Amino acid sequence: MAREVMDGEGTQWSCVEAYAGLSEDGKSEAARVEGTDRFRVVCTPSGGAQTVELELPAGWEEKLSDEELAREIEKAR
């Protein structure tokens, strides 16, 4: 399931774990960064910005606030 967040510039981002469609529960070990507890997450903008790939800790969907997720997106841009 996608997580939606808006950045400081008003761009709406939709973030999902990479390869989420490969498993029934939306989680895939394919998204895990090898040797870590971090997962690849792809965030796609609603406007003209470019898609970004993040490496976020397990449970990012519930643990990161909208502000923290927006900061991670900004750092990746």
N, C-alpha and C positions, 0 to 999 in steps of 0.2 A: 504494500500500500504506500502511496506517495505521501510525503510530508510537504506541506506548502509553507513558504515563509516569504516575507517581503523585506527587501533590503532598504537601506537609508535613501536610495535614489528612487524608490517606488517601483522597482522591478520585482515582479512575483516570480519566485523560484519553486519548482517542483523537484523534490529530491527523493531518489529511490536507490536501494542497494543495487550495485552493478550485478547483472546476471540474475536478478530476482525472479525472473520468469522461468528459471530452470528447475525450480522446486515447487511443490504444492503449497508450502506454508509461506512462500515469498522470501525465504532465506536460503542462501546457497553458500556452501563452503568455497565455491569458486570466487566469491567476492572477498573472502578473507585474504588479508595481506600476509603472505607466507611468513610463518614464525612469529606472528603477533596476535593480539586480540583486537586488531583494527580491521575495518572493512572498507572496501571501495564503494563510494557513494557517488552517483552521477546526479548533478543538479542542472536542470534545464530552465532557462529563463522564458518569460512570457513575451519579452520584447526583443530588441536587437542585440542584446549581450550574447556572449558566447557561452556554450555549455562548459561546465567545469567538473573535474573529477576530484573528489576529496578522499582522504583516508581518515575515518572517524572511529572512535572506540565502539566496541560492542554495546548495544542498547542505546545507541545515539538517538533513536526515534523518540524515546521517552526521557532520556537523561539530559539532552542538550535543550536549552531554552531557545526560543526563536532568535533572540539576540545573539546567542553563542553560535548558532547555525549560520546566521547572516554574516557574522565576523569571519567564520571559516570560509564562506563563499568569497568574501572580499579578499582575504589573504590569497586565495587560489587564483584570483583574476589577475 
